[in-house]
Amino acid sequence: MNKIKIFLFTLMPALLVVGFLNSSRFFTNSNKTFIPLGYGFKSTRITNAKGEINNFSLLDQNGVFHELYRNLDSKAIVIIGQQRNCENDRKTIPLVNELYSRYLNKKISFFYLNSEKEDSRLSLINLAVQNNIPFPILIDQSKLISEILGITHSGEAIVLDPNEWKIVYRGPIISPNQNSLSNFLENFLANKTTQLTKTNTNGCEITPLPSTPLSYEKVIAPIWKTKCLKCHVEESGILPTLNSYEKIRSWIEMSKETILTERMPPFSADTYYGSYKNNISLSLDEKRTLIKWIDQGAPRDGITDPLLNSANKQNNMKVFIENNFKKAYSLSMNHEIKIPPQGNTEYIYTQIGEAAPRDMWIGAIHFHSTNLRQLHHVAMLVVSKPLSFYKKSSEQFRKLRPNDTINTKPDGNISLFELTAITEYEKKMNPNYFRAQVWAAGRSQPFFVDSKANIFIPKGSYIILESHHMGSGRAETEKSSLDFYQRNILPKKPLQLRVKMLANISFKIPANANNFTVDTKEVTFSKDVFIVSFGGHLHMRGKSVKLSYKEPIQNEQRVFLSIPNYNYGWHTGAGLSLESPIFIKKGSRFTGSCTYDNSTQNPYNPDPTQDVPWGQRVDRSEMCNLMVSFYFAEDVK
């Protein structure tokens, strides 16, 4: 049961993944060329860069995500070993602060690197505040990065040249013989060649962790089976397949890169703010173990390969469904949707089936499609009227904007007339109106609502699907269907799952902006609630997402959720299910914020020279949507 829990969450599939070789495609420029969508889809200097130092990613003390190879606009990168309780380190902080200020406008980036497990994140936050440290303290508790960079003492500084990703200086911040960091930087900026030498520092030793030979059979294979074979098996269709030693060996360098840069496994929520059922990230020990094994040459031991014939995740899911649920209802489109070569930038609304024959409390939904690769997302809407009612209502909105069509809005900012008609009517007339994402940018899997809540489909209600197709360069078709499952054991008074949406639909990201943030409108809870999960949706410039709140009367804003490394390709953070529901007081006010990278540093950016508006088009526009699922506290009684 515990292994299954990583699949559980409320609104979206937990692993929204599909291999970059098995991806959708989308129309991207006026020359009508197509590039694959997502998952490391675009070759850039970042992903292709080679050098002395491997690419890596770390969070800083404030939860901001930093990837080494994204510092392309820096002339040099200074990284200084740091320990919070080292007296010599504390003495040099004012000097380092002064160096940072001196070189700030000369495009030299500064980072501290803290590799001590004993230095908690909160203690580093306090250290930075108390000493006015103006640049990031990177947290390296696995000590992998200090080992990669060869930093053995706090106070030891290295300088990286981003043109070749090699170390060009190693030594103290300052020393009696003037072999100082400042002198080197002046010479470096003046293009004067210097010889790399190491001078001892007066800092504290960074205690190395022992490195012993690692058994593939007993140590590596169990980690790989638990964290990687949820997706990378033949049956899933997610490439590359990695369910044997030989296959792993073929992808070993890419595996190292994806682990060090936190691209794999695809989970990027900041656990400083909470714990989640669908957290499939590597622990510090697992991450270190895999990297050290790779560095040892990825040796193999044992007679048999434990990964061969590993159980397919789909079969595990099927067993879980059969043991805990029974099929209650199935619906399908009665026709195929025709998709033009460039895809549909407007959403398509399709009613599936007629009115629900009875009240249903749904604990799981399985989405199916005849053409998954064509889909960007599919949302399910539980409404009180048939689609024909909303189509007729939408005519009044369309008359107000007769020229708002696919052909006149190439930036993707298309009015959703049917959706406007649905939401305006349902939010006024139907307390049971419900919208849930049932599929998004990846492979179809069942999704589950929280163990204490269910989606309510009242008798007489209708199911409408919102489909967003991408286009593959040729005309295709697609047809969707849904299977609804009810729990085997349903309480007399089931808890009803509800959703609030936080969004901003009127913003424009400037060209070449690499840290542009927009806020959503504030949402207030009118009753006491228990929050069970979150959903976040941005497009290809998406960089990070935060959900913050203020309790009634109090004016202090607190971070509730942070996704510091939002990756559109994997939609990580799109469905985060809390380990335990969190109680929120009536009157609490929530606000979301989305940060974007529209610069050349973003390897997923189709065109950094263009301003990017809100809209549906994945390659030419952006979104800032956060979904919060909950149930009313009063219903628990």
N, C-alpha and C positions, 0 to 999 in steps of 0.2 A: 504493500500500500504506500509506503514512504517513497518508493521509487516512482510510483505513478504520480505522486503529488506535484512533481515538477512540471507536469502537463496542465495542472489545474489553474484556471483563472477565469475571469468573467467575460470579457468582451471580445477578445481576439485570440487567435491561435498563439500558443506560447512560443512555438518555434516557427517564426514566419520566414522560412528559409527555402531557398532553392539554389542549386549550384550556378556559378556564373556561366557555365557552359550549357545550362539548361534553363536559361532565363527568357523572359519576354523581351520584346524589342519595341522601340518607340521612335516616332518621327522627330528629328532634332534640328534640322536647319533648312534654309531655303534651297539648298542643293539636293534635297530629298535623299539624304543619306541616313542610314539607320545604324544605331549602335546598341549593343545589348544593355538591358536595364538592370542595374544594381549589382551588388555583391562583388565589388572590385572590377566593375565592368569597363572602366576607362583607363587606358594606359597613360601614365603621366610621369613626370620626373620623380614624383614622390614614390610611386610604387616600383619604379624601375631603378631607383638610385642604388648604387653599389659603392661601398667604401670600407674603410678600416673598421668603422663602428656600425654595428647592426642598428636598424631602426628599433625604437622602443617607445612605449607610452606609460605615463604615470599620472596619478592624481596629485594635486598639491594640497596644502593644508586647508584650503577653502573649497575643495571638491571640484576644482577646475581641471579639465582633462588636457594634457599636453603630449603631443606626439613629436618626437625629435625631428623627423624629416619634414614636418610642416613649417619649420622655421626657415623657409627659403628666402625670406626678405631680410634675414640677418646677415651681416658681414662676418660676424664671429659669434660663437656661443660659449659663454663662460659657465662652467659647472664647478661648484665648490662643495667638497665634503663637509658635512655639518652634524654635530651632536648637541642636543639641547643642554646637557649637563657638563659639557667640556668648558672649563674656565677660559682656556686660550681662545676658543671659538667666540665666546661672548665678548672678549676684549677686541676682537677684530671686526665685530659687526658694524661699528660706526665707520670704519675705513672702507668696508665693502659697500656700505650704503652710499658713501661719497663717490666711490668708483662707478657705481650704477648711475648716479646722477650725472657724472661727468661724461659718460659714454652713451647716455640714453638717446641723444639726437644723432649719434653716429652709427646707429643700427647694430649695436652690440647687445645681445640678450644675456641676462644673468639668471642663474638658477642655483639655489642650494639643493643638495642631495642628502636626505636624511635616511640612513639605512639601519636604524636602531629600532627593534620591536618595542623596547621599553618607552620610546617617545610616542605617546599617543597623539592622535590628530588634534584633540582639544588642547594638549600641551603645546603643540606647534602653532596653533592659532594664537594662543596667549603669548608665546615667544615673539611671533611676528608683530602683534599689536603693541606689546610692551617695548619693543626695540625699533618700532617704525620701519620694519623690513618691507621695502616696497616691491619686491619681486617674489616669485613663487618658491616655496620649499617643497620639492618633489619628495614623495613618500615612497621609499624603496625597502619595505620591510622584508622582502624575500632576499635582499642583498644581491640579487642578480645583476642589477644595473651598476652598482659600485664595482662588482667583479668584472663586468664587461668593459667598463671604463678604466679599470685598474686603479681606482681610488682606494688607498689603504688606510688613510688617516683623515680625520676631520681637519679642515683648514687647508687641505691640499686642493689646488685649483688646476683644472685642465681647460684648454681652449680648443674648440672644434671649428674647423673650416668647413662650412656647408657646401662649398664647391666640390669637395672630394670626400666629405664626411670622415676626416681623419684628425687625429689629435696633433696639434702644432705647438702646444705648450703644456708642460706639466711641472708644477712646482708650487712654492709658497705664494701667498698674497704679497708679501714683502720680505726681503732678507737683507742682511748686512752688506752683501756684495752687490747690491742693486739689481740682482737677477729677479726682479719683481714682476708681478702681473701687469702693473701699469706700464712699465717700460716695454714689456713685450707688446702690449696692445698698441702703443704708439708706433712701434716699429712695424707691426703688422698692417696697420692702417696706412702707413707710408710705403707699403710694399717692399720693406726691407727684409731680406731673408735672414732668418735666425736658426741656429742649430738647437734641436730639441734636446734638452738635458733635464735631469730630475735633481732637484735640491730638496733635502729633507725638510719637513715641516715640523712645527712644534705642537701640532694638534694631537688629539687622542686617537688611539688605534681603533679602526673599525674591525672588530673581532671577526675573523673569517669563519664561515660555517664549514664543517667537515664535508669532504667530498669522497664518497666511497663508490665502488662499482655497483651498478644498479641492475637488477634482474628484470629482463623483459617479461618473463613468464609470471613472476610473482609480484612485481611492483608496477611496471609500465602498462601491461595489458589490462589489468583491472581498472586503472584510471581511464585508459582509452575507451574501454568498453562502456563505462558509466557516463563519460562526458562527451564522447565523440560519435559513438555508434547509435545515438538517438536519431541521427540524420544520415551519416555517411555510410549507408549500406545500399546494395543494389535495389532492394525493394522500394526504397524511398524516392529514388530518382534524383537524389541530390548528389552532385559531383563535387570533388572526386570521391569514389568509394574507398574506404580506408579500413576495411574489415579483415585485414590480414597483415602480417609483418611485412611481406613483400610489397604490398601496396603502400603501407606507411613509409617504407624505405624510399619509394619512388618520389614521395612528396615531403621528404624530411626537412629540406631547407624552407619550403613554404610554410610548413607546420611551425617551425621555429619563429618565423616572422610573424605569423598570425597570432601566436601565443604571446610574444613579446609586445606586440602592438595592441593587445586586447581585442582583436577582431574575432577571435574564436576562444571558447564557445561564445555564441552570440547573445550575450547578456551584459547590459551596461548600466543598470540602475546603481545608484550610490547607496550601499548598504549602511552607511553612516546614519541614514535617516530612517531605516526600517529594514525588515527582513521579509523575504518573498518566497512563496511556495514554488514558483517557477524559476528560481535562481539556479542556473546551470553553469555558472562561472567556476573556474578553477580556484581552489583554495591557494593560499600562498605556498604551502608545502607541495601541492600538486603541480603548480606552475614551476616551481624550482626543480622538482624531481624530473619533469619532462624535459626541461631545457638542459639540465646537467646530463641526462641520458643521451640527448642528441649531441651534446658537446663531446661525450665520450666515444662518439662514432656510432651511436644507436646499435649497440651489440645485441645479439640474440642468444638466449640460452634455452634449455629445455628441449624435449623431443617433439612435443606437439605445440601448435599455435593456439592459444586460448581464444583468439578472436575469430577463428574459422567457425562457421556455422552458428554465429551469435544470433540470439533471438531478435527478430525484427520488431521494432517499436510499434509498428502497426498491429502486429499480433498481440503484443502486450496490451495495447489500447482496446483491441477487440475483446480480449478476456475480461478486462476491467468493466467494459460496457455490459457484457453479458452477465456479469456477476452482480452488478449494481443497478442496472436500468432495464427497462422494457420499452420497446418501440411503441409510441403513442400515436404517431401521425406522420404521413409522408406527403410531400407536395412537389410538383414539378412544373416548369414552364410548359405551356402547350404548343410552343413553337420555338424554332431556333432564331437567335438574333444574328442578323447579318452585320459583319464588321468590315468596313472598308479598309484598304491597305494602310492608311495613316491612322486608323483607329477612330474612336468616338471621343472627342473631348467633352461633349455633353454627356451627362449621366442618363441612363435609360431606366425607366420605371416600368416594372412588369408585375402584374398580379399573378400569383400562383395559387390555383385552386379557388374554390368558392368559400362562402362563410364557414367558420369553424363550427363543427357539429355539436361541440360540447365545451365546457370549461376544461382547460388543460394547464397543469403546472409542470413546466419543462425544466429538467435538470441538465440536459445535454442536447446539443445540436450537431449534426454532421452535414456539412455542405459538400455537394458534388457538382462537378462541371464536366462538360464534354471537351472543354478547351481551356484548361487552367492557365496556360501560358499567355493567353490574351487578356487576362484580368488584372487590373490594378487593385480593385477592391469590390466587395459585395456587402451591402448592408441590408439587414432585415428590419422592416417596419411593421409593427402590429397596430392596425388602424381600425376605425369603426365603420368606414364606408368603402365601397368598391372603388377601384382605380378610376372608373369612368366618372365618378362624382368629382374627383380632384382634377381630372383633365378638363372637365367643363369649367370648374372654378378657376383653373389656371389661365383661362382665356382672357380674363380681365387684366391679369398681370402682364400677359404677353402683348396686349393692345397698348399698354403704356410704354413698352420698349420693343417696337416692331422690328428694329434692326439688330436686336441683340441675338445674333445667331453664330453658329460655328464659323462661318466664312468672314464675319466682320470682327471677330474677337480672337485674333491669333495668339494673344498673350494668355489665353485660358480663362479670363475673367468672365465666365458665362453665367447668366442668371438661371437658377434652377426653378423654373416656373411651377412644375408639379410639386417639388419639395416645398416651395413656399406655400402653396395651397394646402398641402398636407399638414404642415406644422402650424399654420395659423388656425386651421379648423380644430385639429386634434388637441392642441394645448389649451384651447378654450372649452372644448366639449367632451373630452375623453380623458379621465384621470388615469386610465390604464395604457395610454399611448406609450409605446416602447420602441426604441431604435437600438440595434446592436450590430456591430461589425461581425460578420460570420466568416469572412475570408479576406486576406490582404496580402498581396505581393509575395506569395510563397506557396507552399504545398498544402493541399486540403487535409485537414485533420479535424477530429471532433473537438469541440470546445465545451467547457463545463462552467456552469455558474458555481458560486461559492456553496459550500456544503450546507449552509444555513438558509440559502435563498433560491428562488426559482423564478423563471420568466413566466408571467401569467398571460395566457391567451384566452380571453373570454369567449364564451359561446356567441356566435354571430359576428365575430371580428374577422378581418381579412389580413392576409400576409402579402406585402408588397416588397419586391426586391429592387434595390438600387444597384445597378451594375455600371462599372466604369471600365471600358475596354481600351486597350493600348494600341493595337495595330502591329503587324509583323512585316509589313511591306507587300503583303498579298491579301486578297479578299479571303475572309474566313467566316466561320459561324461559331456560335457558342450557345449552350443550353444548360441551365442550372436547375438543381433540385435540392430539397432539404429533407432530412430525416430528423424527427423530434423524439426525444427519449424522456420518459418519466421515471423517477426514482422508484425502486422496488418498495421502499418504505417511505411513505409520505405522511408528515404530521397532520393532525386534524386541522390545524390552522397554519398553512405554509406561509413562509416569509416571502414577500413579493420584492423582487429585484427591481430597482429603479435606476435611472441614469440622469446625470446633469452634464451638459456640454459647456465648456469654456472655450471661447473662440475669439479671434480677431479676423475680420474679413475686409479690412480697409487699410492696407499698409503697402509700402513699396520699399524694397531693399536696394540701396544704391549699388551701382556697379563697383566692383573691386572692394567692397566692404567685407572685412573678415571677422567682424565681431558685432553684428547688428542685432539688437534685441527689440522685440515688440511684446507688449503685454495684452492679455485678454481682458474682456470686460469682467467685472467682479460678479461673482455668484454668491448669494446668501442662502443658507439653509433655514427654512421656516420652521423646522421641527428638529428635535434631537434625532440623530441618525448614527448608524454604524456604517463606516466606509469599508468596502471589501476589496476594491481593485481600482486601477487607473488605466487609462489608455491615452497615448500621445500620438499625434500624426503630423509630421512635417514632410517636406519633399527633399530633393537632392542637395539643397544648400543647408539643410538642417544640421545644427551643430550641437545644441543642448536644449533641454527642457526642464523647467522647474514649476512646481505647484506650491504655492505659499498660502497661508491663512492667518487671520486675526480672530481671536475669540471675542465674544460679546464684551462691550465696554472697553476691554484692553486694546491698546493701539500698537502693541508689539507684533511685528510680522515674523512668522516662523516658517521655515522651509518644511514642507510636508513630504515632498518627493523631488528627487533630482535624478535626471538622466544626463550625466555630463558628456557622454560620448554617443549622442544620437546618430544612428546609422540607418539611413533610409533603406539601404539594400536589405538589411535584416529586420527592419522595423523593431529593433530591440527597444524595449520599454513600451511597446504598443499594448501589451496586456500584462500588467504587473499585479499579481494576486497576493495580498498580504497574508502572512502566516496566521494572523489573528485579526478579526475586524477591529477597527479603531473607533471609539466613541467620540462623536463631535457634538458640541452643544448647539442648541437652537440659537440662531443669530450669528453663527460663525461665518466669516466672509472669506471666500477663496478667490485667488487670482493666479492665472498661469502666465508664464513668460517663455518665449521661444527665441533662441539665438541662432543666427545664420552666419555661414561663411560663404560669401559670394566672390571670393578671391581666387587667384591662381593656386593658392595653397590647398584648396579643397580638391582632392582627386576625383570627386564625383560631380564637379561643376561643369555642365555642358558649355557655358559661355559666360565668363566673368566680366565681360565688357558691357553686359546689358543690365539695366535696372530690372528688378524682378517684382511683379505685383502679386497680390493674392489671386488665386485661381485654381482651376482643376487640372490644368495641363502640367504634368509632372516635370517636364524638362524646361518649361518657360515660366512657371509660376510657383508660388509657395502657399502653404497653409500653416495655420497655427491652431490646432484643435487639441483639446484635452478633454477626456471623458472620465467622469467619476461615477462609479457604481456603488450603490448603498441600499440599505433598507431602513425603515423607520424604527426607532427604538421602541415606540409604543406597541408595535406589532409583535414584539418578543414575548410579551406577557401571555 
